[in-house]
Amino acid sequence: MRPMPPKLLRRLVVAPLVALVEAALIVASPALLLLAAVLSPIFGGARPLRMAVIVLAFAAHHLAATLACLGLWLASGFGARGGSESMQRAHYAVLRWFVAGVYRPIVRLARVEVSVSASPAAEDALAATGRPVLVLSRHAGEGDTLLVIHELLCRRDRGPRVVMHERLRLDPLIDVLGDRLPNRFVDPRGGDTEVEIAAMAEELDARAALVIFPEGGNVTEERRLKSIERLDRAGHTEQAGWARGMRHVSAPRPGGTLAAVESAPEIDVVVMGHVGFPTGLGEVWRLMPEPQTIEVRLWHEPRSAIPTDHHERIDWLFGWWRRLDAWVDERERARRDAPGTGASSPA
């Protein structure tokens, strides 16, 4: 993997190139939409036209949000006041506008209904105004990160804080907002992710939501099997057995979760599960004309229920992931048995 271009190169070369491509798409949008409309009867379900509108909406919002960040940089005295409370609020406002603006056309044009259910305790934890939360989410399917951020930022008015792969810096908007808001970029090959998560947990304010995907990436069968092999090689026989029994999720990597729990002693935990996401872009294309449903479930775990012993905390996390796997299995069975219900859905 090639090294990440330095910040100056990303700002002066990569960002303008991406903006130029997006501007070109917007200028060419009438011709692109006409072409998509002509091709739609061939593919059925107006797939090309739906996809074209989604792509153009993303490009327009991405370009506008990137330019807004440039304006905020100028307004902050070329970044000198970027860390002020008012500038933090302004950048979160840009992120909220972008996420909502991308989310809406995807849901409408892909004909997706998002159904969210939460335990009363989870609702209370997310609504509490004076306490941050740790959100542990399943990571499976195209677009689930967008759903998680939308749920927290747009529906719950929480400021999400995320540890991201450094390759995402190649997206100028993620690069800028990732730096100016309290997120972290890491290189999983050599970076100390646990240290970064611990630092984030120590800095959480009252409205923050620290987001962790314990599986480490979108779940695939290959990744699930590798997680079992990793546990076997490390001699964690019991946990490997638990992982073999989980059909829909990968064994969680406990390091990041435990670092957050240890560094934020008062934090409550919200576990987020979901079903209905497609496994790849091919499935997105295939399912697009049909109505789809994404189900989201939120559970709450009070701090008092989290064990204090390190090894017991690992077992606690595996226990939640086994529970999550059982819920996904139950919902997948119900969806298969329900007439006219899509087995997976893009968002």
C-alpha positions as CSV (number, residue, x, y, z in Angstrom):
1,M,0.0,0.0,0.0
2,R,1.4,3.4,-1.0
3,P,2.1,5.9,1.7
4,M,-0.5,8.6,2.3
5,P,0.3,11.9,0.4
6,P,1.3,14.7,2.8
7,K,-1.3,17.2,3.9
8,L,-0.1,20.0,1.7
9,L,-0.4,17.8,-1.4
10,R,-3.9,16.6,-0.4
11,R,-5.1,20.2,0.1
12,L,-3.5,21.8,-3.0
13,V,-3.8,18.9,-5.5
14,V,-6.2,16.1,-4.4
15,A,-9.0,18.4,-3.1
16,P,-9.1,20.6,-6.2
17,L,-9.1,17.6,-8.5
18,V,-12.0,16.0,-6.6
19,A,-13.9,19.3,-6.7
20,L,-13.2,19.7,-10.4
21,V,-14.6,16.2,-11.1
22,E,-17.7,16.9,-9.0
23,A,-18.3,20.3,-10.7
24,A,-18.0,18.6,-14.1
25,L,-20.6,16.0,-13.1
26,I,-23.0,18.8,-12.0
27,V,-22.4,20.8,-15.2
28,A,-23.0,17.6,-17.3
29,S,-26.0,16.5,-15.2
30,P,-28.7,17.2,-17.9
31,A,-26.9,15.0,-20.4
32,L,-26.2,12.3,-17.8
33,L,-29.8,12.3,-16.6
34,L,-31.1,12.1,-20.2
35,L,-28.7,9.2,-21.0
36,A,-29.8,7.4,-17.8
37,A,-33.5,7.9,-18.7
38,V,-32.9,6.4,-22.1
39,L,-31.1,3.4,-20.6
40,S,-33.6,2.8,-17.8
41,P,-36.1,0.7,-19.8
42,I,-33.3,-1.6,-20.8
43,F,-32.3,-2.4,-17.2
44,G,-35.8,-2.1,-15.7
45,G,-36.9,-0.4,-12.5
46,A,-35.4,2.9,-13.7
47,R,-32.1,1.7,-12.2
48,P,-29.8,3.9,-14.2
49,L,-31.9,7.0,-13.6
50,R,-32.2,6.4,-9.9
51,M,-28.5,5.7,-9.6
52,A,-27.6,8.8,-11.6
53,V,-29.7,11.1,-9.3
54,I,-28.1,9.5,-6.2
55,V,-24.6,10.1,-7.6
56,L,-25.3,13.7,-8.6
57,A,-26.9,14.5,-5.3
58,F,-23.9,13.1,-3.5
59,A,-21.5,15.1,-5.8
60,A,-23.5,18.3,-5.2
61,H,-23.6,18.0,-1.5
62,H,-20.0,16.8,-1.2
63,L,-18.8,19.8,-3.3
64,A,-20.9,22.3,-1.3
65,A,-19.8,20.9,2.0
66,T,-16.2,21.0,1.0
67,L,-16.5,24.7,-0.1
68,A,-18.3,25.4,3.2
69,C,-15.3,24.0,5.1
70,L,-13.1,26.3,3.0
71,G,-15.2,29.2,4.0
72,L,-15.1,28.2,7.7
73,W,-11.3,28.0,7.5
74,L,-11.2,31.6,6.2
75,A,-13.7,32.8,8.8
76,S,-11.6,31.2,11.6
77,G,-8.6,33.2,10.6
78,F,-7.0,30.6,8.4
79,G,-7.7,28.0,11.0
80,A,-6.4,29.9,14.0
81,R,-9.7,29.7,15.8
82,G,-10.7,26.4,14.4
83,G,-10.9,24.7,17.8
84,S,-13.3,27.2,19.3
85,E,-16.7,26.1,20.4
86,S,-18.5,28.1,17.8
87,M,-16.3,26.7,15.0
88,Q,-16.9,23.2,16.3
89,R,-20.6,23.7,16.2
90,A,-20.3,25.2,12.7
91,H,-18.4,22.2,11.4
92,Y,-20.9,19.8,13.0
93,A,-23.6,21.7,11.2
94,V,-21.9,21.2,7.9
95,L,-21.5,17.5,8.6
96,R,-25.2,17.2,9.6
97,W,-26.3,19.0,6.4
98,F,-24.1,16.8,4.3
99,V,-25.2,13.5,5.9
100,A,-28.9,14.4,5.8
101,G,-28.6,15.6,2.2
102,V,-27.0,12.4,1.1
103,Y,-29.2,10.1,3.2
104,R,-32.6,11.5,2.0
105,P,-32.2,10.8,-1.8
106,I,-30.7,7.4,-1.2
107,V,-33.6,6.3,1.0
108,R,-36.2,7.8,-1.3
109,L,-34.8,6.7,-4.6
110,A,-33.8,3.2,-3.4
111,R,-37.2,2.9,-1.9
112,V,-35.8,2.1,1.6
113,E,-37.8,2.2,4.8
114,V,-35.6,2.5,7.9
115,S,-37.3,1.1,11.0
116,V,-35.6,1.9,14.3
117,S,-36.5,0.3,17.6
118,A,-34.8,1.0,20.9
119,S,-35.2,-0.2,24.4
120,P,-36.5,2.5,26.8
121,A,-33.1,2.6,28.5
122,A,-31.4,3.1,25.2
123,E,-33.7,6.0,24.3
124,D,-33.0,7.6,27.7
125,A,-29.2,7.2,27.3
126,L,-29.2,8.8,23.9
127,A,-31.5,11.6,25.0
128,A,-29.6,12.4,28.1
129,T,-28.1,15.9,27.8
130,G,-25.2,15.6,30.2
131,R,-23.6,12.3,29.5
132,P,-21.6,10.9,26.5
133,V,-22.3,7.4,25.2
134,L,-20.2,4.7,23.6
135,V,-21.9,3.2,20.6
136,L,-20.8,-0.3,19.6
137,S,-22.2,-1.1,16.1
138,R,-22.4,-4.1,13.8
139,H,-20.5,-3.3,10.6
140,A,-22.0,-5.2,7.7
141,G,-23.2,-4.0,4.3
142,E,-22.9,-1.0,1.9
143,G,-23.7,2.2,3.7
144,D,-24.1,1.2,7.3
145,T,-21.7,3.9,8.5
146,L,-23.9,6.5,6.9
147,L,-26.9,5.1,8.8
148,V,-25.0,5.1,12.1
149,I,-23.8,8.7,11.7
150,H,-27.3,9.8,10.6
151,E,-29.0,8.1,13.5
152,L,-26.6,9.8,16.0
153,L,-26.1,13.2,14.5
154,C,-29.4,14.0,12.7
155,R,-31.9,12.1,14.8
156,R,-30.3,12.1,18.3
157,D,-28.3,15.4,18.1
158,R,-25.2,13.6,19.2
159,G,-21.7,14.6,18.0
160,P,-20.2,11.3,16.6
161,R,-16.5,10.7,17.1
162,V,-15.0,8.0,14.9
163,V,-11.7,6.3,14.4
164,M,-11.1,6.0,10.7
165,H,-8.6,4.3,8.4
166,E,-6.0,6.9,7.2
167,R,-6.8,6.0,3.5
168,L,-10.1,7.9,4.0
169,R,-8.0,11.1,4.0
170,L,-8.1,10.8,0.2
171,D,-11.6,12.1,0.4
172,P,-11.1,15.9,0.9
173,L,-14.3,16.3,3.0
174,I,-13.6,13.4,5.3
175,D,-10.0,14.6,5.6
176,V,-10.9,18.1,6.6
177,L,-13.8,17.3,8.9
178,G,-11.9,14.4,10.4
179,D,-9.1,16.8,11.4
180,R,-11.2,19.7,12.5
181,L,-13.7,17.7,14.6
182,P,-12.5,15.3,17.4
183,N,-12.0,12.2,15.3
184,R,-8.8,10.1,14.7
185,F,-7.2,8.6,11.6
186,V,-5.1,5.5,12.1
187,D,-3.0,3.1,10.1
188,P,-4.2,-0.4,11.3
189,R,-0.9,-1.9,10.0
190,G,1.3,0.1,12.4
191,G,-0.8,2.6,14.3
192,D,-1.8,2.1,17.9
193,T,-5.6,2.2,17.6
194,E,-6.3,1.6,21.2
195,V,-4.2,4.6,22.3
196,E,-6.1,6.8,19.9
197,I,-9.5,5.5,21.1
198,A,-8.4,6.0,24.8
199,A,-7.5,9.6,24.0
200,M,-10.8,10.2,22.3
201,A,-12.7,8.7,25.3
202,E,-10.9,11.0,27.7
203,E,-12.0,14.1,25.7
204,L,-15.7,13.3,25.3
205,D,-18.1,16.1,26.1
206,A,-21.7,15.8,27.2
207,R,-23.2,15.4,23.8
208,A,-20.6,13.2,22.2
209,A,-21.1,9.6,20.9
210,L,-17.9,7.6,20.5
211,V,-18.5,5.1,17.7
212,I,-16.6,1.8,17.5
213,F,-17.1,-1.0,15.1
214,P,-15.6,-3.9,17.1
215,E,-15.4,-6.2,14.1
216,G,-12.9,-3.9,12.5
217,G,-14.5,-3.8,9.1
218,N,-17.5,-4.9,7.0
219,V,-18.2,-8.5,7.9
220,T,-17.6,-11.0,5.1
221,E,-17.4,-14.8,5.4
222,E,-13.6,-14.5,4.8
223,R,-13.2,-12.0,7.6
224,R,-15.4,-14.1,9.9
225,L,-13.3,-17.2,9.3
226,K,-10.0,-15.2,9.8
227,S,-11.3,-13.9,13.1
228,I,-11.8,-17.5,14.3
229,E,-8.3,-18.5,13.1
230,R,-6.8,-15.5,14.9
231,L,-8.4,-16.6,18.2
232,D,-7.2,-20.2,17.7
233,R,-3.7,-19.1,17.0
234,A,-3.7,-17.0,20.2
235,G,-4.9,-19.9,22.2
236,H,-8.3,-18.4,23.0
237,T,-10.1,-21.7,22.6
238,E,-13.4,-20.7,24.3
239,Q,-13.7,-17.5,22.4
240,A,-12.9,-19.3,19.2
241,G,-15.8,-21.7,20.0
242,W,-18.1,-18.8,20.5
243,A,-17.0,-17.2,17.2
244,R,-17.7,-20.5,15.4
245,G,-21.3,-20.4,16.7
246,M,-21.9,-16.9,15.3
247,R,-23.2,-17.0,11.7
248,H,-23.8,-13.3,10.9
249,V,-21.1,-11.4,12.8
250,S,-17.3,-11.6,13.2
251,A,-15.6,-12.1,16.5
252,P,-15.1,-8.6,18.0
253,R,-11.7,-7.2,18.6
254,P,-11.9,-6.1,22.2
255,G,-8.9,-3.7,22.3
256,G,-10.7,-0.5,21.2
257,T,-13.9,-1.1,23.2
258,L,-11.9,-1.9,26.4
259,A,-9.7,1.2,25.9
260,A,-12.8,3.4,25.7
261,V,-14.4,1.8,28.7
262,E,-11.3,2.1,30.8
263,S,-10.6,5.7,29.8
264,A,-14.2,7.0,30.3
265,P,-15.3,5.4,33.6
266,E,-18.8,7.0,33.6
267,I,-19.7,6.2,30.0
268,D,-22.8,4.2,29.2
269,V,-22.9,1.8,26.3
270,V,-25.4,1.6,23.4
271,V,-25.2,-1.5,21.2
272,M,-26.5,-1.0,17.6
273,G,-27.6,-3.9,15.4
274,H,-29.1,-3.8,12.0
275,V,-30.3,-6.1,9.2
276,G,-31.2,-5.3,5.6
277,F,-28.0,-3.9,4.0
278,P,-26.8,-5.3,0.7
279,T,-23.5,-7.2,0.8
280,G,-22.0,-5.3,-2.2
281,L,-22.7,-2.9,-5.1
282,G,-24.0,-5.7,-7.3
283,E,-26.7,-6.4,-4.7
284,V,-27.5,-2.7,-4.5
285,W,-28.1,-2.6,-8.2
286,R,-30.2,-5.8,-8.2
287,L,-32.4,-4.7,-5.3
288,M,-32.8,-1.1,-6.2
289,P,-36.3,-1.2,-7.9
290,E,-37.9,-3.1,-5.1
291,P,-39.1,-1.7,-1.7
292,Q,-36.7,-2.6,1.0
293,T,-36.7,-2.4,4.8
294,I,-33.7,-1.8,7.1
295,E,-34.3,-2.7,10.7
296,V,-32.2,-1.1,13.4
297,R,-32.2,-2.2,17.0
298,L,-30.6,-0.3,19.9
299,W,-29.8,-1.8,23.3
300,H,-28.4,-0.1,26.4
301,E,-25.8,-1.4,28.9
302,P,-25.3,0.8,32.0
303,R,-21.8,1.3,33.2
304,S,-22.7,-0.6,36.4
305,A,-23.2,-3.8,34.4
306,I,-19.8,-3.7,32.8
307,P,-17.3,-6.0,34.6
308,T,-14.2,-4.5,36.2
309,D,-11.9,-7.4,35.4
310,H,-10.1,-7.2,32.0
311,H,-10.8,-10.8,31.0
312,E,-14.4,-10.6,32.2
313,R,-14.8,-7.5,30.0
314,I,-13.7,-9.5,27.0
315,D,-16.2,-12.2,27.8
316,W,-18.8,-9.4,28.3
317,L,-18.2,-8.0,24.8
318,F,-18.3,-11.5,23.2
319,G,-21.6,-12.1,25.1
320,W,-23.1,-9.0,23.5
321,W,-21.9,-10.0,20.1
322,R,-23.5,-13.5,20.5
323,R,-26.7,-11.8,21.5
324,L,-26.4,-9.5,18.5
325,D,-25.8,-12.6,16.2
326,A,-28.9,-14.3,17.6
327,W,-31.0,-11.1,17.0
328,V,-29.8,-10.9,13.4
329,D,-30.5,-14.6,12.8
330,E,-34.0,-14.2,14.2
331,R,-34.7,-11.1,12.0
332,E,-33.3,-12.7,8.9
333,R,-35.5,-15.7,9.3
334,A,-38.5,-13.5,9.9
335,R,-37.7,-11.5,6.7
336,R,-37.4,-14.6,4.6
337,D,-40.7,-15.9,5.9
338,A,-42.5,-12.6,5.4
339,P,-44.1,-12.4,1.8
340,G,-42.9,-9.4,-0.1
341,T,-40.1,-8.4,2.4
342,G,-36.7,-7.8,0.9
343,A,-33.9,-9.9,2.3
344,S,-31.5,-7.0,2.2
345,S,-31.7,-3.3,1.4
346,P,-29.4,-0.5,0.3
347,A,-29.0,2.7,2.2
